[in-house]
Structure formats: C-alpha cells, structure tokens
C-alpha cells in the first residue's frame, strides 16, 4: 500500500517567503494548498510544482471567509498536516496615520489569530497537525518607522510561544 502524502496549506503563498516555503514543501513531497489574494498567480505557481497543488483565493482580513476557505482547502486535500500562516503586510508609517496601522493590525493580528484558531480546531479534531507562523526580528526591536508592524510581529511571536506551552495537537508516532 502506498504511504499517504503529507499535506500542507500555506497562507500567503503568492510570493516571497510564502512562495519559497510552498516550493520547499512540494520539493519535499508535500501536497500543498496555496492561498493568497492573487489567485491567478497561485494557479500558475501551482502548475509548476512537482506535487499536487490546491489553490484558493483568500484575504485574511475577511476573517470568516478566510476561516471557511482554510477548511475548504483542507477538506479538498483530504486533511492537513501543516498550516503555515505567512500572510502579512508592512508599511512605513512614521507619522502614525490610522489607515496603514489599521491595515497592519487587520492582516497581521486579526487575520493571523482567526486562521490560527481555525487551524488548531482542525488539528484537535483530527488529533494531529503543526501550526507554523511567520514572524520577524522586528518583534524584538521596535522602531519609529513601522511601529504597528513591529507590534504585530510581537503578537505573532508571543501567540505562537503561548500555543507551544498550551493545548497543542501532536502528530501520532
């Protein structure tokens, strides 16, 4: 009997770190779920991967729709073993204008937390899974150019640290 493939969903997979992680996972044999706002980029990217790719448009600031999309992609894949939360924005905002700060918090904090809880609910229901979040060294060193970004990455780091010491689903051995 063939061994089941591992399955990973990468949120924010259309470019940068997310795209690189998705490619690395596919190269390691994972089937991948690719989500981001720019579906057309994901479709071409998914066709170029060596494993099966599942593509869905997702805007993490639309939290309820994003949570549903995560579950839909995981269901289409037959489950999920790893969820990588990589979607994020960064704006230089030394004048502390509300718009850029609001967008940063909506994406990097609200979107992250909405999807982290959805992923953990799924992992607990299936009794296994790994949550991965992308933070930044900016979480440790605030600066005056992008304070909301720095704070949002501190949130991600602290949230993940808290999850590591809290109720965590484990992979069966």
N, C-alpha and C positions, 0 to 999 in steps of 0.2 A: 504494500500500500504506500502511496506517495505521501511524504510528510507535508503537512499543511504549511503554506507560506505564512510568514509574519506579515502583519498589515499595520501601516502607519498612516495617520492623517496629519498633513502639515497645513496649518492655518497661516496664511500669508506666504504662499508658495510661489508667487508670480515673479519674484526677483530677489536679488541679494542673498542674505543668509538663508531665507526660507527655500529659495530655489536650489541653493547648494545643498542644503540638508535633504531635500526631496531626492535630488540626484544621488547623493551618497547612500540614502536608504534603498533606493531602487538598485543601485550597483551592488548593494549587499544582499539583494534578493527579496526585499520587501515589496509587496504590492502597496501602492501609495494612493491616498486620497489627497487631491490638490485643491485647496480653496484659497480664494482671494477675490477682490472686487473685479479684477480684469479677466473674465472667463476666457476671452479669445486668446490671451497669452498662455493660459493654462492648457488649453486644448492642444496647441502646437507643442508645448513643452511635454505634455503627457504622451503624445505620439512618439516622441524621441527617446523615451525611457525604455530600458530593457525589460521592465516588468509591466504588469497591468496597472493602469492609472485610472482613477475615478475623479472626475472634475466637477466642481460645483462653485458657482458664484457665491461669495459670502462677504458681507460688510459687517464687521464685528460691532460697529456702532448701532446696528439694528439687532439688539441683543436677542430678542425672542426668535426672530427669523434665523439668526446665526446658530442658536442652540438647536433649532429644528434641523437646519442644514447639516450640522455636525452629526446628528443622529441618522439622518437620511443617508449620508455618505457612508457612515459606519455600517448601517444595515445593508447597503448595496454591496459592501465589501465582505459581508458575512461576519462582521465583528471588527474590532480594532484592538491592537496590542499596544500601540504607542500613539499618543496625541502630542504633537509639537505645536505650542502656541507661540507663533512668531510675528503675527501681525502687529505693526506699531507705526507710530509717526513721531517725528521730531521737528520742532520749529524753534528757530532762534527768536526769542521774544524778550529782549532786554527792557522794553517799555511796559511789560506786563499787560498787554492787551488781552481782553477776555476771550475773544474768538480763538486764537491759537491755543490758549491754555485749555479752554473747553474741549476743543477737538482732541488735544493730547489726552486729557482725562477720559473722554468718551471712548477713545480707541485703546489706550494703553492700560487703563484701570478697569473701567466698566466692561469693555469687550473681553479683556483677559479674564476677569472674575466670572463673567457669565459663561464663558466656554470652559474654564477650569472646573466649575461646579458641574457642568453638563458631562464633561469627560469623567470626572470622579464618580458621578452617579452611574454611568455606564460601566466603569471598571468594577464597581462594587456589585452591580447586578450580574456581571459575567465572572466575577471572582478573580480577575487579573487585569493588569494594564499598567502602563507607565505614562506619567504626565511630565512633559518637558516644556519649560518656558524659557524664552529668550529675554535676558536682562542686559545689563550694561555696567561697565565700570562707573558710569555716571550715577549709579545707585549709591555709590560710596562717597562721591565728591561733587557736591552741588556747585553750580556756578551761576553767575548772573545772566548769562546769555540764554539759557533754556531751563529755567527752574522747574517748570511743570514736567518736562521730560525727565529731569533728574529725579524728581519726586515720584513720578510714575514708575520708573525702573526700580526705585527703592521699594515701592509697593510690590512689584513682581517678585523681587528677591525675598522680601520678608514673607510674602504669601507662600512661596514655594518652601521656604525654610519651615514655616508653620505646618504645612502639609506633611513635610518629612517627619515631623515629630508627632503628628496627629494620626487620625484614622486613615490608613493607606491600604489600598488593594495591592496584593502581591501576586507575582507570577508563580504558578504552581511548578514544583520541581519534579 
